[in-house]
């Protein structure tokens, strides 16, 4: 999709209005919610993920994700002992309904849940021509559906492949960390339904949040650190073969 200079000049003031609206707070937020006290992140413990797909199903139901599209999904990695750099990866239907039996030919198998990394320096926000995608003051990357042009620039810019164009609205869609829930004191749908606690929502501004002790005592990593996006999706037990 191309945007003419005239269209851009018309849309930029609207984007500015949208940003001021976000700064003032959203209708979904609880009256007692203070953005300044939160900086949201997600902790994913790969050692606990069993690939059941509950997170994918919970997300789809909570956020009305169209069939065949995913705000979060699960990948299964199979790595042979002699071929560590070239893993086999499958994710049937995003892992929504679990996985078929794993290979029994040696090596190892493990599951990696994926979602928007809610980067502090997100490439997607840098390329959006109208400011429809932005980082909220409490650290969540969001998309204002009213202003999104469906130009797909953000989809192409995301290094984690976590964005898609909703076929029903023709606008960009992605994980919002269930912003409508967390601003009311709830956790995300995927964290709520995970049977093993492999996912944990975290507030990095809360000194009492368990994530601080976890980060100090575990070798936690992020996906594609070379991209320098300041990802806030932290992984425990991340194998070097994960792309």
Secondary structure, DSSP 8 states (H G I E B T S, - for coil): ----HHHHHHHHHHHHHHHHHHHH--TTS-TT--GGG--EEEEEEGGG-----HHHHHHHHHHT--TT--SEEEEEEEE-TT-TTS-EEE-GGGGTT-------SSSEEEEEEEE----TT-HHHHH-SSS-EEE-TTS-EEE-TTT-----HHHHH-TT---EE-TTT-SEE---TTHHHHTTT---HHHHH-SS--EEEEETT-TTSTHHHHHHHS-EE-TTGGG-----EEEES--TT--
